Amino acid sequence: MAKRVEQRWNERRPVQLEVELTADGRTPQRAICRDLGFGGMYVEGNSAMLSVNDGLDIGLRQGVGETQSRHHLAARVVRVNARGAALMFSSFKPENVKALRAVIYGEGDRVR
């Protein structure tokens, strides 16, 4: 069996992170992020609501209590299967990069 060639530009790390997906103005859906990198993520959940090339807003929470902040990442669906979907981030803000670093490398407050 031929080994699949990795097509991502960024390494992804395994995580278990609850996220909220909003596709093109539809009702937000909760999903579980299973791997995460600076280029995108794989989420498990109700993939029936997603189609390839859908634009998404991904909601992440960082911190707890009064110090909790919410981050939004723009993404595009690049692959859908029965378990979930592969998402590619389409734009970044500096605070989003900081939140991703916290999860990927365990720096500072973890994103929840």
TIMI-2910 file (N, C-alpha, C, CB; in pm, 1 decimal, decimal comma, always signed):
<rs>
+----------+----------+----------+----------+----------+----------+----------+----------+----------+----------+----------+----------+------+
!      n_x !      n_y !      n_z !     ca_x !     ca_y !     ca_z !      c_x !      c_y !      c_z !     cb_x !     cb_y !     cb_z ! resn !
+----------+----------+----------+----------+----------+----------+----------+----------+----------+----------+----------+----------+------+
!    +85,0 !   -117,7 !     +0,0 !     +0,0 !     +0,0 !     +0,0 !    +90,0 !   +124,5 !     +0,0 !    -96,9 !     -0,5 !   +123,4 !  Met !
!    +60,6 !   +218,4 !    -87,1 !   +139,5 !   +340,8 !    -97,8 !   +111,3 !   +432,5 !    +20,7 !   +109,4 !   +413,5 !   -230,2 !  Ala !
!   +216,6 !   +495,2 !    +69,8 !   +201,8 !   +589,3 !   +181,0 !   +145,6 !   +720,7 !   +128,1 !   +337,9 !   +612,6 !   +253,3 !  Lys !
!    +47,7 !   +775,0 !   +199,4 !    -14,6 !   +901,7 !   +159,5 !    +82,4 !  +1016,9 !   +184,7 !   -147,7 !   +924,8 !   +236,6 !  Arg !
!    +99,5 !  +1102,5 !    +86,3 !   +188,5 !  +1217,5 !    +97,9 !   +114,3 !  +1329,8 !   +169,4 !   +238,8 !  +1264,3 !    -42,2 !  Val !
!   +175,8 !  +1385,1 !   +272,7 !   +116,3 !  +1494,7 !   +348,1 !   +108,8 !  +1619,5 !   +260,5 !   +197,4 !  +1523,2 !   +476,8 !  Glu !
!     -9,1 !  +1682,1 !   +254,8 !    -27,8 !  +1799,3 !   +170,4 !    -36,4 !  +1929,1 !   +250,1 !   -152,1 !  +1782,8 !    +87,6 !  Gln !
!    -34,5 !  +1919,5 !   +383,3 !    -44,3 !  +2040,1 !   +465,6 !    +87,3 !  +2114,9 !   +468,2 !    -86,9 !  +2004,8 !   +607,6 !  Arg !
!    +78,7 !  +2246,2 !   +485,6 !   +197,4 !  +2329,2 !   +497,7 !   +244,9 !  +2337,0 !   +641,9 !   +169,9 !  +2468,5 !   +444,2 !  Trp !
!   +155,0 !  +2307,7 !   +735,8 !   +185,7 !  +2317,8 !   +877,6 !   +155,8 !  +2186,1 !   +947,5 !   +106,3 !  +2431,8 !   +942,0 !  Asn !
!   +240,9 !  +2151,3 !  +1044,0 !   +219,1 !  +2031,9 !  +1124,6 !    +92,2 !  +2048,6 !  +1207,9 !   +341,1 !  +2003,9 !  +1215,7 !  Glu !
!    +19,5 !  +1939,7 !  +1226,4 !    -97,0 !  +1941,2 !  +1314,7 !    -67,4 !  +1853,3 !  +1435,4 !   -225,5 !  +1892,3 !  +1240,2 !  Arg !
!   -122,5 !  +1894,7 !  +1548,8 !   -105,7 !  +1819,7 !  +1672,6 !   -240,5 !  +1769,2 !  +1721,3 !    -38,5 !  +1906,4 !  +1780,4 !  Arg !
!   -241,4 !  +1650,3 !  +1783,6 !   -367,8 !  +1599,3 !  +1837,4 !   -414,8 !  +1683,5 !  +1956,0 !   -352,6 !  +1452,3 !  +1879,7 !  Pro !
!   -541,8 !  +1715,0 !  +1959,7 !   -603,2 !  +1790,5 !  +2069,0 !   -744,7 !  +1737,6 !  +2088,2 !   -603,8 !  +1945,2 !  +2039,5 !  Val !
!   -807,1 !  +1777,9 !  +2196,2 !   -950,0 !  +1754,4 !  +2214,9 !  -1004,8 !  +1886,6 !  +2265,1 !   -980,3 !  +1633,6 !  +2316,0 !  Gln !
!  -1068,7 !  +1959,6 !  +2175,4 !  -1107,6 !  +2096,8 !  +2199,7 !  -1247,9 !  +2120,1 !  +2146,1 !  -1007,6 !  +2194,1 !  +2135,6 !  Leu !
!  -1336,8 !  +2170,7 !  +2231,0 !  -1472,1 !  +2201,6 !  +2184,5 !  -1468,9 !  +2333,9 !  +2108,7 !  -1572,8 !  +2208,2 !  +2304,0 !  Glu !
!  -1529,6 !  +2334,9 !  +1990,9 !  -1537,6 !  +2455,6 !  +1908,7 !  -1682,2 !  +2474,9 !  +1864,2 !  -1441,9 !  +2446,7 !  +1785,2 !  Val !
!  -1711,8 !  +2594,5 !  +1818,9 !  -1844,5 !  +2624,6 !  +1766,3 !  -1828,6 !  +2668,1 !  +1621,3 !  -1916,6 !  +2735,1 !  +1851,2 !  Glu !
!  -1898,4 !  +2600,3 !  +1530,9 !  -1888,2 !  +2628,0 !  +1387,7 !  -2015,4 !  +2697,3 !  +1339,6 !  -1863,8 !  +2497,3 !  +1307,7 !  Leu !
!  -1996,8 !  +2807,0 !  +1267,5 !  -2110,3 !  +2874,5 !  +1205,7 !  -2082,5 !  +2882,2 !  +1056,4 !  -2133,8 !  +3017,4 !  +1267,4 !  Thr !
!  -2164,6 !  +2815,8 !   +978,2 !  -2145,8 !  +2810,3 !   +833,3 !  -2241,8 !  +2906,6 !   +764,9 !  -2166,8 !  +2666,5 !   +780,5 !  Ala !
!  -2187,6 !  +3007,8 !   +700,9 !  -2264,6 !  +3100,0 !   +617,9 !  -2397,9 !  +3143,8 !   +680,0 !  -2290,9 !  +3036,4 !   +485,3 !  Asp !
!  -2395,3 !  +3190,8 !   +803,7 !  -2513,3 !  +3244,3 !   +868,2 !  -2610,1 !  +3142,2 !   +924,0 !  -2583,8 !  +3328,0 !   +774,2 !  Gly !
!  -2577,0 !  +3013,5 !   +917,9 !  -2664,6 !  +2910,4 !   +972,9 !  -2652,4 !  +2905,3 !  +1125,4 !  -2630,9 !  +2772,7 !   +911,8 !  Arg !
!  -2734,4 !  +2825,9 !  +1189,2 !  -2729,4 !  +2808,5 !  +1334,3 !  -2594,2 !  +2749,3 !  +1374,0 !  -2845,6 !  +2717,4 !  +1383,3 !  Thr !
!  -2528,0 !  +2806,2 !  +1474,8 !  -2398,7 !  +2751,3 !  +1519,7 !  -2411,9 !  +2605,9 !  +1565,8 !  -2341,3 !  +2836,9 !  +1634,0 !  Pro !
!  -2309,7 !  +2526,2 !  +1535,7 !  -2304,6 !  +2385,0 !  +1573,6 !  -2177,3 !  +2360,3 !  +1654,0 !  -2310,0 !  +2292,3 !  +1447,7 !  Gln !
!  -2189,4 !  +2282,6 !  +1760,9 !  -2071,0 !  +2244,7 !  +1838,1 !  -2004,7 !  +2124,8 !  +1771,9 !  -2108,2 !  +2212,6 !  +1985,9 !  Arg !
!  -1871,3 !  +2123,0 !  +1780,4 !  -1792,8 !  +2012,7 !  +1726,4 !  -1670,6 !  +1995,1 !  +1815,6 !  -1751,4 !  +2039,0 !  +1576,9 !  Ala !
!  -1600,4 !  +1885,4 !  +1796,0 !  -1477,9 !  +1858,6 !  +1870,0 !  -1360,9 !  +1862,1 !  +1772,5 !  -1485,3 !  +1721,4 !  +1943,9 !  Ile !
!  -1265,3 !  +1949,5 !  +1799,2 !  -1142,5 !  +1956,4 !  +1720,0 !  -1052,6 !  +1842,0 !  +1765,7 !  -1070,4 !  +2096,4 !  +1735,5 !  Cys !
!  -1007,9 !  +1759,0 !  +1671,6 !   -922,7 !  +1643,9 !  +1702,7 !   -776,7 !  +1667,3 !  +1667,7 !   -972,6 !  +1522,1 !  +1629,7 !  Arg !
!   -749,1 !  +1754,5 !  +1571,4 !   -610,6 !  +1794,5 !  +1546,6 !   -609,0 !  +1938,6 !  +1500,3 !   -543,0 !  +1702,3 !  +1441,7 !  Asp !
!   -499,3 !  +2006,9 !  +1533,2 !   -492,5 !  +2150,9 !  +1514,2 !   -352,3 !  +2192,3 !  +1475,4 !   -536,6 !  +2224,4 !  +1640,5 !  Leu !
!   -343,2 !  +2283,4 !  +1379,7 !   -216,5 !  +2342,3 !  +1339,7 !   -241,8 !  +2486,4 !  +1298,9 !   -150,3 !  +2261,7 !  +1223,9 !  Gly !
!   -136,2 !  +2557,9 !  +1262,2 !   -154,1 !  +2697,4 !  +1222,9 !   -227,1 !  +2711,7 !  +1090,1 !    -20,1 !  +2766,2 !  +1214,6 !  Phe !
!   -234,4 !  +2604,1 !  +1011,8 !   -302,3 !  +2611,2 !   +883,8 !   -447,2 !  +2567,9 !   +887,2 !   -230,3 !  +2529,1 !   +786,1 !  Gly !
!   -486,6 !  +2492,9 !   +992,4 !   -623,8 !  +2446,1 !   +997,5 !   -646,7 !  +2344,8 !  +1106,2 !   -662,6 !  +2388,1 !   +866,9 !  Gly !
!   -760,1 !  +2275,3 !  +1097,7 !   -797,6 !  +2176,6 !  +1198,6 !   -888,5 !  +2071,5 !  +1138,3 !   -866,2 !  +2244,0 !  +1317,8 !  Met !
!   -897,8 !  +1958,5 !  +1208,9 !   -996,3 !  +1855,9 !  +1174,6 !  -1096,9 !  +1852,6 !  +1287,5 !   -929,6 !  +1714,4 !  +1152,3 !  Tyr !
!  -1225,9 !  +1860,4 !  +1254,0 !  -1331,2 !  +1858,4 !  +1354,5 !  -1422,2 !  +1739,1 !  +1332,9 !  -1411,9 !  +1988,3 !  +1351,3 !  Val !
!  -1468,4 !  +1681,9 !  +1444,2 !  -1567,2 !  +1574,7 !  +1440,2 !  -1698,5 !  +1629,6 !  +1492,0 !  -1521,3 !  +1451,2 !  +1523,5 !  Glu !
!  -1804,9 !  +1588,7 !  +1428,1 !  -1937,1 !  +1635,6 !  +1468,1 !  -2033,9 !  +1617,3 !  +1353,4 !  -1932,8 !  +1783,0 !  +1512,3 !  Gly !
!  -2132,4 !  +1700,9 !  +1347,1 !  -2236,3 !  +1690,9 !  +1244,9 !  -2184,0 !  +1742,8 !  +1111,1 !  -2362,2 !  +1769,4 !  +1287,6 !  Asn !
!  -2111,9 !  +1657,0 !  +1038,4 !  -2054,0 !  +1699,7 !   +911,4 !  -2158,4 !  +1713,1 !   +801,1 !  -1947,1 !  +1602,2 !   +868,5 !  Ser !
!  -2280,5 !  +1663,9 !   +823,5 !  -2386,2 !  +1673,8 !   +722,6 !  -2421,1 !  +1819,6 !   +693,3 !  -2511,3 !  +1598,3 !   +768,9 !  Ala !
!  -2394,4 !  +1909,4 !   +788,0 !  -2425,7 !  +2050,6 !   +766,7 !  -2319,9 !  +2121,7 !   +682,1 !  -2439,8 !  +2120,8 !   +900,4 !  Met !
!  -2208,2 !  +2053,4 !   +651,4 !  -2096,4 !  +2117,4 !   +582,2 !  -2077,0 !  +2063,0 !   +441,6 !  -1969,1 !  +2099,5 !   +661,4 !  Leu !
!  -2031,4 !  +2150,9 !   +353,7 !  -1994,3 !  +2112,9 !   +217,0 !  -1858,0 !  +2171,6 !   +186,4 !  -2100,4 !  +2161,5 !   +112,9 !  Ser !
!  -1785,2 !  +2106,2 !    +98,1 !  -1654,8 !  +2157,3 !    +56,1 !  -1671,7 !  +2299,6 !     +3,9 !  -1590,9 !  +2065,7 !    -52,6 !  Val !
!  -1580,8 !  +2386,3 !    +44,2 !  -1575,1 !  +2529,0 !    +10,0 !  -1667,6 !  +2617,7 !    +92,1 !  -1607,8 !  +2546,4 !   -133,9 !  Asn !
!  -1745,1 !  +2560,4 !   +186,8 !  -1823,8 !  +2644,9 !   +277,1 !  -1730,6 !  +2736,3 !   +355,6 !  -1909,4 !  +2558,6 !   +373,7 !  Asp !
!  -1771,3 !  +2859,6 !   +372,9 !  -1700,8 !  +2951,4 !   +461,4 !  -1752,6 !  +2931,9 !   +603,1 !  -1718,7 !  +3099,0 !   +415,4 !  Gly !
!  -1662,2 !  +2932,0 !   +701,4 !  -1699,7 !  +2909,3 !   +841,0 !  -1641,8 !  +3015,2 !   +932,6 !  -1653,9 !  +2772,0 !   +886,2 !  Leu !
!  -1712,1 !  +3038,7 !  +1041,5 !  -1656,9 !  +3110,8 !  +1155,1 !  -1639,1 !  +3006,1 !  +1264,1 !  -1750,4 !  +3231,7 !  +1201,8 !  Asp !
!  -1517,6 !  +2995,4 !  +1318,3 !  -1488,3 !  +2899,7 !  +1424,1 !  -1472,8 !  +2977,0 !  +1553,4 !  -1360,3 !  +2816,1 !  +1392,4 !  Ile !
!  -1553,8 !  +2945,0 !  +1651,9 !  -1546,1 !  +3010,6 !  +1782,3 !  -1465,4 !  +2928,1 !  +1880,4 !  -1685,5 !  +3035,7 !  +1837,8 !  Gly !
!  -1365,9 !  +2993,2 !  +1943,5 !  -1283,0 !  +2931,2 !  +2047,4 !  -1290,3 !  +3017,2 !  +2172,0 !  -1134,7 !  +2914,0 !  +2000,1 !  Leu !
!  -1283,8 !  +2954,4 !  +2289,4 !  -1277,0 !  +3029,9 !  +2414,6 !  -1141,1 !  +3007,8 !  +2477,7 !  -1390,6 !  +2988,1 !  +2512,1 !  Arg !
!  -1083,6 !  +3113,6 !  +2533,9 !   -954,1 !  +3104,9 !  +2600,9 !   -969,2 !  +3159,7 !  +2741,8 !   -844,0 !  +3182,6 !  +2522,2 !  Gln !
!   -908,9 !  +3090,8 !  +2839,5 !   -913,7 !  +3135,0 !  +2978,3 !  -1038,7 !  +3085,9 !  +3048,8 !   -906,7 !  +3285,8 !  +2985,4 !  Gly !
!  -1051,6 !  +3128,4 !  +3175,4 !  -1167,4 !  +3089,7 !  +3255,9 !  -1218,7 !  +3210,1 !  +3333,5 !  -1131,6 !  +2974,3 !  +3352,5 !  Val !
!  -1344,0 !  +3203,4 !  +3374,7 !  -1401,6 !  +3308,4 !  +3458,8 !  -1396,1 !  +3445,4 !  +3395,9 !  -1331,7 !  +3312,5 !  +3589,9 !  Gly !
!  -1358,1 !  +3544,7 !  +3477,1 !  -1355,0 !  +3684,1 !  +3431,9 !  -1248,1 !  +3710,1 !  +3326,8 !  -1332,6 !  +3775,4 !  +3549,4 !  Glu !
!  -1147,0 !  +3623,7 !  +3319,0 !  -1039,4 !  +3644,4 !  +3221,6 !  -1064,7 !  +3572,2 !  +3089,7 !   -907,6 !  +3598,1 !  +3279,8 !  Thr !
!  -1183,3 !  +3512,5 !  +3077,4 !  -1214,0 !  +3437,5 !  +2955,1 !  -1230,9 !  +3531,4 !  +2836,2 !  -1341,2 !  +3353,5 !  +2974,1 !  Gln !
!  -1172,5 !  +3492,5 !  +2724,7 !  -1190,4 !  +3568,2 !  +2600,8 !  -1233,5 !  +3472,3 !  +2490,6 !  -1059,3 !  +3643,5 !  +2561,0 !  Ser !
!  -1300,7 !  +3526,5 !  +2393,4 !  -1351,3 !  +3446,2 !  +2281,8 !  -1277,9 !  +3489,4 !  +2155,8 !  -1506,8 !  +3462,1 !  +2264,8 !  Arg !
!  -1239,9 !  +3391,8 !  +2077,7 !  -1169,2 !  +3417,6 !  +1952,6 !  -1249,7 !  +3359,2 !  +1837,5 !  -1025,6 !  +3357,8 !  +1955,7 !  His !
!  -1241,7 !  +3425,1 !  +1723,9 !  -1309,0 !  +3377,3 !  +1602,9 !  -1205,5 !  +3363,4 !  +1492,9 !  -1424,2 !  +3473,8 !  +1559,3 !  His !
!  -1206,6 !  +3249,8 !  +1427,7 !  -1117,2 !  +3223,0 !  +1315,9 !  -1201,0 !  +3198,6 !  +1190,8 !  -1024,6 !  +3101,0 !  +1345,7 !  Leu !
!  -1161,9 !  +3257,7 !  +1082,3 !  -1227,5 !  +3232,3 !   +954,2 !  -1163,1 !  +3109,2 !   +891,4 !  -1217,1 !  +3356,4 !   +858,8 !  Ala !
!  -1245,8 !  +3022,7 !   +833,4 !  -1194,4 !  +2900,7 !   +771,7 !  -1281,0 !  +2861,0 !   +653,4 !  -1188,4 !  +2786,3 !   +874,1 !  Ala !
!  -1226,7 !  +2767,3 !   +576,4 !  -1297,9 !  +2711,6 !   +462,2 !  -1291,8 !  +2559,5 !   +474,7 !  -1236,4 !  +2761,0 !   +325,6 !  Arg !
!  -1400,9 !  +2492,7 !   +441,7 !  -1406,2 !  +2346,6 !   +444,7 !  -1331,1 !  +2293,2 !   +322,7 !  -1554,6 !  +2294,9 !   +446,7 !  Val !
!  -1233,8 !  +2204,2 !   +346,4 !  -1157,0 !  +2148,2 !   +234,7 !  -1185,7 !  +2000,1 !   +211,1 !  -1009,2 !  +2167,2 !   +259,6 !  Val !
!  -1242,4 !  +1932,3 !   +312,7 !  -1275,8 !  +1790,6 !   +297,0 !  -1383,4 !  +1755,5 !   +398,2 !  -1149,8 !  +1699,5 !   +315,5 !  Arg !
!  -1478,7 !  +1671,1 !   +358,2 !  -1585,4 !  +1624,7 !   +447,2 !  -1593,4 !  +1473,3 !   +434,9 !  -1723,4 !  +1692,0 !   +412,5 !  Val !
!  -1605,7 !  +1405,4 !   +550,4 !  -1630,8 !  +1261,2 !   +549,3 !  -1737,2 !  +1230,7 !   +653,8 !  -1499,6 !  +1179,8 !   +577,0 !  Asn !
!  -1766,7 !  +1103,7 !   +676,0 !  -1875,6 !  +1065,4 !   +766,8 !  -1849,0 !  +1107,7 !   +910,9 !  -1897,2 !   +915,5 !   +761,3 !  Ala !
!  -1722,2 !  +1116,6 !   +952,2 !  -1689,2 !  +1151,9 !  +1091,0 !  -1678,9 !  +1301,4 !  +1115,3 !  -1560,0 !  +1087,4 !  +1130,1 !  Arg !
!  -1640,6 !  +1378,2 !  +1012,9 !  -1618,5 !  +1520,5 !  +1036,5 !  -1569,5 !  +1592,5 !   +913,3 !  -1520,2 !  +1539,9 !  +1147,9 !  Gly !
!  -1488,5 !  +1697,9 !   +937,4 !  -1444,5 !  +1781,7 !   +825,5 !  -1305,6 !  +1838,7 !   +852,0 !  -1544,7 !  +1895,8 !   +800,9 !  Ala !
!  -1229,6 !  +1855,3 !   +743,2 !  -1100,3 !  +1921,6 !   +748,5 !  -1122,5 !  +2067,9 !   +711,4 !   -996,0 !  +1852,9 !   +653,0 !  Ala !
!  -1070,3 !  +2157,1 !   +794,0 !  -1089,0 !  +2300,7 !   +774,7 !   -954,4 !  +2368,4 !   +755,7 !  -1164,2 !  +2362,9 !   +894,1 !  Leu !
!   -948,8 !  +2463,7 !   +664,4 !   -827,8 !  +2542,2 !   +640,8 !   -856,5 !  +2686,3 !   +681,7 !   -782,1 !  +2533,9 !   +490,4 !  Met !
!   -772,7 !  +2741,7 !   +770,7 !   -792,1 !  +2880,1 !   +811,6 !   -770,8 !  +2972,3 !   +692,6 !   -696,7 !  +2917,1 !   +926,7 !  Phe !
!   -853,6 !  +3077,2 !   +684,6 !   -845,6 !  +3166,9 !   +569,1 !   -800,1 !  +3307,8 !   +604,7 !   -978,9 !  +3174,0 !   +501,4 !  Ser !
!   -793,2 !  +3341,4 !   +731,1 !   -736,5 !  +3470,8 !   +771,7 !   -702,8 !  +3464,7 !   +920,4 !   -836,0 !  +3588,8 !   +741,6 !  Ser !
!   -613,2 !  +3551,2 !   +963,4 !   -567,8 !  +3553,3 !  +1101,8 !   -563,3 !  +3694,1 !  +1156,6 !   -431,6 !  +3489,4 !  +1113,5 !  Phe !
!   -583,1 !  +3703,4 !  +1286,8 !   -557,5 !  +3825,6 !  +1361,8 !   -448,8 !  +3788,1 !  +1462,2 !   -689,7 !  +3882,9 !  +1433,0 !  Lys !
!   -366,7 !  +3883,2 !  +1505,1 !   -258,6 !  +3849,2 !  +1600,0 !   -308,0 !  +3777,0 !  +1725,6 !   -185,6 !  +3975,3 !  +1641,2 !  Pro !
!   -423,7 !  +3816,1 !  +1778,5 !   -474,4 !  +3751,0 !  +1899,5 !   -516,3 !  +3606,7 !  +1873,1 !   -592,4 !  +3829,3 !  +1955,8 !  Glu !
!   -556,0 !  +3575,8 !  +1749,0 !   -590,4 !  +3438,1 !  +1713,6 !   -465,8 !  +3350,8 !  +1707,3 !   -664,3 !  +3434,0 !  +1579,4 !  Asn !
!   -358,4 !  +3406,0 !  +1653,9 !   -231,9 !  +3331,5 !  +1648,0 !   -185,6 !  +3299,8 !  +1789,8 !   -122,4 !  +3412,3 !  +1571,1 !  Val !
!   -198,8 !  +3395,7 !  +1880,7 !   -161,0 !  +3374,0 !  +2020,4 !   -245,6 !  +3262,7 !  +2082,3 !   -176,6 !  +3504,4 !  +2101,5 !  Lys !
!   -376,0 !  +3262,9 !  +2056,2 !   -463,8 !  +3158,2 !  +2108,8 !   -425,7 !  +3021,3 !  +2051,6 !   -611,0 !  +3190,3 !  +2076,4 !  Ala !
!   -395,4 !  +3014,1 !  +1922,7 !   -354,1 !  +2887,6 !  +1862,4 !   -223,3 !  +2837,6 !  +1922,2 !   -339,8 !  +2903,1 !  +1711,3 !  Leu !
!   -129,5 !  +2928,4 !  +1943,0 !     -1,8 !  +2890,4 !  +2004,7 !    -23,3 !  +2829,0 !  +2142,3 !    +90,8 !  +3012,2 !  +2015,9 !  Arg !
!   -117,7 !  +2884,5 !  +2218,0 !   -146,2 !  +2833,4 !  +2352,2 !   -191,3 !  +2688,0 !  +2347,3 !   -253,3 !  +2919,0 !  +2420,2 !  Ala !
!   -271,3 !  +2654,4 !  +2248,7 !   -320,6 !  +2517,1 !  +2237,3 !   -212,9 !  +2425,9 !  +2178,5 !   -447,7 !  +2512,4 !  +2150,3 !  Val !
!   -153,2 !  +2467,4 !  +2069,9 !    -58,8 !  +2381,3 !  +1999,2 !    +66,7 !  +2354,1 !  +2081,1 !    -20,6 !  +2444,0 !  +1866,7 !  Ile !
!   +120,3 !  +2457,7 !  +2146,6 !   +244,8 !  +2443,4 !  +2219,3 !   +230,4 !  +2448,1 !  +2371,0 !   +337,9 !  +2549,1 !  +2176,4 !  Tyr !
!   +106,0 !  +2459,1 !  +2420,7 !    +84,6 !  +2458,6 !  +2564,7 !   +134,3 !  +2583,6 !  +2633,8 !   +150,6 !  +2340,5 !  +2624,6 !  Gly !
!   +133,0 !  +2695,7 !  +2566,6 !   +182,5 !  +2820,4 !  +2623,1 !    +69,6 !  +2899,2 !  +2686,1 !   +251,9 !  +2904,1 !  +2516,2 !  Glu !
!    +89,2 !  +2950,3 !  +2805,1 !     -8,7 !  +3037,5 !  +2869,6 !   -139,8 !  +2966,5 !  +2893,7 !    -32,4 !  +3160,9 !  +2786,1 !  Gly !
!   -249,1 !  +3040,7 !  +2889,1 !   -382,1 !  +2984,2 !  +2910,5 !   -420,3 !  +2896,0 !  +2794,0 !   -486,3 !  +3094,8 !  +2929,9 !  Asp !
!   -479,8 !  +2783,8 !  +2825,3 !   -528,3 !  +2693,8 !  +2721,8 !   -660,1 !  +2745,4 !  +2665,7 !   -545,2 !  +2551,2 !  +2777,2 !  Arg !
!   -680,3 !  +2727,5 !  +2538,6 !   -808,4 !  +2758,5 !  +2477,9 !   -901,9 !  +2642,6 !  +2510,4 !   -795,5 !  +2781,3 !  +2322,4 !  Val !
!  -1027,9 !  +2671,9 !  +2542,1 !  -1125,1 !  +2566,1 !  +2575,7 !  -1230,1 !  +2558,6 !  +2470,1 !  -1190,3 !  +2590,4 !  +2712,4 !  Arg !
+----------+----------+----------+----------+----------+----------+----------+----------+----------+----------+----------+----------+------+
</rs>
